[in-house]
Amino acid sequence: MSPRKKLADQQERYSGTAVIYARYSSHNQRDVSIEQQVKQCQEFAQQNSFQIIEIYADRAISGKTDKRPNFQRMMRDAEKKKFKYVIAWKSNRMGRNMLQAMMNEAKLNDLGIRVLYAEEDFDDTAAGRFALRSMMNVNQFYSENMAEDIKRGLYDNAAKCKIANGGLPLGYKKGDDLRYALDPPNDEIVREIFSRTACGDSFADIAADLNARGIKTSRGKAWGKNSFHALLTNERYTGVYIYGDIRIEGGVPQIVDKGLFFRVQEVLKTKKNPQGRHRINGDYLLTGKLFCGHCKSPMAGISGTGKNGKLHHYYICQKRRMEKSCDKANIRRDKIEHEVAVAIRNYIMRDDVLEWIADSAMTFAKEYRNQTCIGSLETQLAENKQATKNLLTAIEHGIITSTTKDRLLELEREQAILVSRLDEEQASLLHYSRDDIISAMSLYKNGNIEDKAFQAKLFDTFLIAVYLYDDHLKIEFSVTGKKTFVNLPLDTSVIDNIESFAAEECSFSLSLGPPKKCPLWIPSAEMPMVSGFSGGFHLKFHS
């Protein structure tokens, strides 16, 4: 058949309404742009007398999924019989998986619509269809090979703890070595959010405060009640590098310690299931703070009924319960909670420690004041008052210009703004005396150690974590930037095993609701030494 006759047959066969479909993959840097694809499809349409009525294009979307908005829109329009032909640059635009592309083409064929390819113009013969299928196989091989290269590159980066892809969590930035690096002051904001959540502040209150201070989310947006869950459940903040099934401890700079992280996870559970938070006797006060000394997994509260019908409460290692991979024995709830409460009273509530706390709090308040903008505002206000005084003196001496009044009004407005800002900053400071602090702390010293509500206050105020070993406890108290701990021998009578059916049929309980006010983190010089106890503490004042 002559070329002229073949072209005439094609024009007769192809003439009619057509649409163009184009897709660009961001993974493939050598991919042809949307504009280039459309241009070649338009040239093909013009050569074959097609009337293009619509162009559908999906940008930066993989062909391995049919969740392509404009592709789906095209398929819906096809069902409405809006066109007779679909023109694509190559067959891999319809789906780089051969089966997927063939299925999509078959759907269109069933609707009476033919799919044509500008760069793969095979005729509608057996040989042409065979050539098209062969080309689809080549495209599929190319797609799979490229996917393997991309995955291999990402996993190579992950093994080196490099940033693989996606956005960076708040508090981190990309370092010069392409690894995670701390991003001050946003890392401090993350610590603040974790601490305030652990202290019981509502998401609405935290969001309002952050927005008022002009602080944005990692995406540069304002904070809302739904902005916190992903942040607070991101284990990377504890120093774990995570990519797919790769987990590397210490692969990321740590922003929050694991004790605080697990405590927040328990708080999030209570937010989802608030019922029962006020049942003191049914709560496990060390939830989120008690960890297995063998495997460092959290220990959760369980209860079970013994053969005599008596209800027993225990803490059990999560890894032992869920994976059967830890041999740590269960521990009686009331005994361990009492032991920890007594330890806090004995090691922190001593007179010399309370005096140290008061001195440290006063030092902190002074340093905090210097870190605020109060000093700068006071200096600006003094300069403003001096400028106003000078201007009034000039007026008294008859030195008046056309701008004198305007300048005086400007100084008055500036002074009003400075006074207002200074009042706000000073209102944010804590106002208390050394004696006030000692008096407030004495309430803890003189409390009833057997009272569950009092134990809960002690734990929420001072305790960071408790690690349970076979013969001793390691109790960690909060210290700014450090871990202060004491090792205590453990009475083996608190260790026990509950009956197997109780371990299987136990009921998990929730910890008490966190306190209403956030802790004041006190930096210090040296805490009084108490049998291996030194450093600092986690201080809270209750109104």
Buried (B, 14 or more C-beta within 10 A) or exposed (E): EEEEEEEEEBEEEBBEBBBBBBBBBEEBEEBBEBEEBBBBBBEBBEBBEBEBEBBBBBEEBBBBEEEBEBBEEBBEBBEEEBBBBBBBBBBBBBBBBBEBBBBBBEBBEEBEBBBBBBBBEBBEEEEEEEBBBEBBEEBBEEBEEBBEEEEEEBBEBBEEBBBBEEEBBBBBEEBEEEBBBBBEEBBEBBBBBBBBBBBBBEBEEBBBBBEEEEBBBBEEEEBEEEBBEEBBEBBBBBBBBBBEEBEBEEBBBBBBBBBBBBBBBBBBBBBEEEEEBEEEEBBBBBBBBBBBBBBEBBBBBBBBBEEEEEEBBBBBBBBBBEEEEBEBBBBBBBBBBBBBBBBBBBBBBBEEBBBBBBBBBBBBBEEBBEEEEBEEBBEBBEEBEEBBEEBEEEEEEEEEEEEBEEEBEEBEEBBEBBEEBBEEBBEEEBEBEEEBBBEBBEEBBEBEEEEBEBBBBBBBBBBBBBBBEEEEBBBBBBBBEEBBBBBBEBEEEBBEEBEEEBBEEBEEBBBBBBBEBBBBBBBBEEBBEBEEBBBBBBBBBEE
